[in-house]
Amino acid sequence: MPYPEPLVAPMRAELTAVGVHELRTAEEVDQAFEAGSDKTMLLIVNSVCGCAAAMARPAVRMSMQAEQLPDMFTTVFAGQDMEATARARELLAGLPPSSPSMFLIQNGEPVFALERRHIESRSASAIATDLVNAYNHFCGSNEGQAHAADDGTASDSSPVSPTFRSIM
C-alpha cells in the first residue's frame, strides 16, 4: 500500500521545485527512457527515509549548481508510485533495488550508480561531489573515456572520490 500523498507531497516538492521531472506511471518511465535514449539522464529513486531527506535530495539540489549537467533529471518515488518505480527497476536490470538511489544513464544504459549504502553514511556535500564528478565525466566532452578499475575501486581518472565503492 502506498504512503499517503499528504505525507510525501513535501518530499516530492523538494525535487520538482528545482526542475526534476517526476515519473508517476510506468508509461511516463518508458517515455523518459525513450526521450533519453541518446542523452544523459539522472534518475533519482526518492524515498521517505531520513537519508533521502538529509542526504539524497539535498545532494541532488546541490549538484544541479554544476556547470556540466545531465540532459534530463527524473525521479520515481519508492513506496508511493509503485508502478513507476517497478518499471524503472526493470529498465535497470542487474542493479539491485535500493531507495533512495541515483543512476546516471547515458544513451539508455546506467553508467554510474549511488545506492542507499553509498548515501546513508555520507554527507550531502560528499554525495553532491560524487554526482558532479560523474556529470563532468559522463556528460562533458570527455564522456566515458575513463572508468573505475576492474576491482571496483576508484582509479585516478574515476568520476568519484577514492573512498567511494560502486556496484558498477
FENQUI-V81514 format. One record per residue. N is the residue number from 1. RES is the residue in one letter. OMEGA is omega as a letter, one per 40 degrees, with the letter a starting at -180 (none if undefined). Layout:
# FENQUI-V81514
n->N res->RES omega->OMEGA
n->N res->RES omega->OMEGA
This chain:
# FENQUI-V81514
n->1 res->M omega->a
n->2 res->P omega->i
n->3 res->Y omega->i
n->4 res->P omega->a
n->5 res->E omega->i
n->6 res->P omega->i
n->7 res->L omega->a
n->8 res->V omega->a
n->9 res->A omega->i
n->10 res->P omega->i
n->11 res->M omega->i
n->12 res->R omega->a
n->13 res->A omega->i
n->14 res->E omega->i
n->15 res->L omega->a
n->16 res->T omega->i
n->17 res->A omega->i
n->18 res->V omega->i
n->19 res->G omega->i
n->20 res->V omega->a
n->21 res->H omega->a
n->22 res->E omega->i
n->23 res->L omega->a
n->24 res->R omega->i
n->25 res->T omega->i
n->26 res->A omega->i
n->27 res->E omega->i
n->28 res->E omega->i
n->29 res->V omega->i
n->30 res->D omega->i
n->31 res->Q omega->i
n->32 res->A omega->i
n->33 res->F omega->i
n->34 res->E omega->i
n->35 res->A omega->a
n->36 res->G omega->a
n->37 res->S omega->i
n->38 res->D omega->a
n->39 res->K omega->i
n->40 res->T omega->a
n->41 res->M omega->i
n->42 res->L omega->i
n->43 res->L omega->i
n->44 res->I omega->i
n->45 res->V omega->a
n->46 res->N omega->a
n->47 res->S omega->i
n->48 res->V omega->a
n->49 res->C omega->a
n->50 res->G omega->a
n->51 res->C omega->i
n->52 res->A omega->a
n->53 res->A omega->a
n->54 res->A omega->a
n->55 res->M omega->a
n->56 res->A omega->a
n->57 res->R omega->i
n->58 res->P omega->i
n->59 res->A omega->i
n->60 res->V omega->a
n->61 res->R omega->i
n->62 res->M omega->a
n->63 res->S omega->a
n->64 res->M omega->i
n->65 res->Q omega->a
n->66 res->A omega->i
n->67 res->E omega->a
n->68 res->Q omega->a
n->69 res->L omega->i
n->70 res->P omega->i
n->71 res->D omega->a
n->72 res->M omega->i
n->73 res->F omega->a
n->74 res->T omega->i
n->75 res->T omega->i
n->76 res->V omega->a
n->77 res->F omega->i
n->78 res->A omega->a
n->79 res->G omega->a
n->80 res->Q omega->a
n->81 res->D omega->a
n->82 res->M omega->a
n->83 res->E omega->a
n->84 res->A omega->i
n->85 res->T omega->i
n->86 res->A omega->a
n->87 res->R omega->i
n->88 res->A omega->i
n->89 res->R omega->i
n->90 res->E omega->a
n->91 res->L omega->i
n->92 res->L omega->a
n->93 res->A omega->a
n->94 res->G omega->i
n->95 res->L omega->a
n->96 res->P omega->i
n->97 res->P omega->a
n->98 res->S omega->i
n->99 res->S omega->e
n->100 res->P omega->i
n->101 res->S omega->a
n->102 res->M omega->a
n->103 res->F omega->i
n->104 res->L omega->a
n->105 res->I omega->a
n->106 res->Q omega->a
n->107 res->N omega->i
n->108 res->G omega->a
n->109 res->E omega->i
n->110 res->P omega->i
n->111 res->V omega->a
n->112 res->F omega->a
n->113 res->A omega->i
n->114 res->L omega->i
n->115 res->E omega->i
n->116 res->R omega->a
n->117 res->R omega->i
n->118 res->H omega->a
n->119 res->I omega->a
n->120 res->E omega->a
n->121 res->S omega->a
n->122 res->R omega->i
n->123 res->S omega->i
n->124 res->A omega->a
n->125 res->S omega->i
n->126 res->A omega->i
n->127 res->I omega->i
n->128 res->A omega->i
n->129 res->T omega->i
n->130 res->D omega->i
n->131 res->L omega->a
n->132 res->V omega->i
n->133 res->N omega->i
n->134 res->A omega->i
n->135 res->Y omega->a
n->136 res->N omega->a
n->137 res->H omega->a
n->138 res->F omega->a
n->139 res->C omega->a
n->140 res->G omega->a
n->141 res->S omega->i
n->142 res->N omega->a
n->143 res->E omega->i
n->144 res->G omega->a
n->145 res->Q omega->a
n->146 res->A omega->a
n->147 res->H omega->i
n->148 res->A omega->i
n->149 res->A omega->a
n->150 res->D omega->a
n->151 res->D omega->i
n->152 res->G omega->i
n->153 res->T omega->a
n->154 res->A omega->i
n->155 res->S omega->a
n->156 res->D omega->a
n->157 res->S omega->a
n->158 res->S omega->i
n->159 res->P omega->a
n->160 res->V omega->i
n->161 res->S omega->a
n->162 res->P omega->i
n->163 res->T omega->a
n->164 res->F omega->i
n->165 res->R omega->a
n->166 res->S omega->i
n->167 res->I omega->a
n->168 res->M omega->none
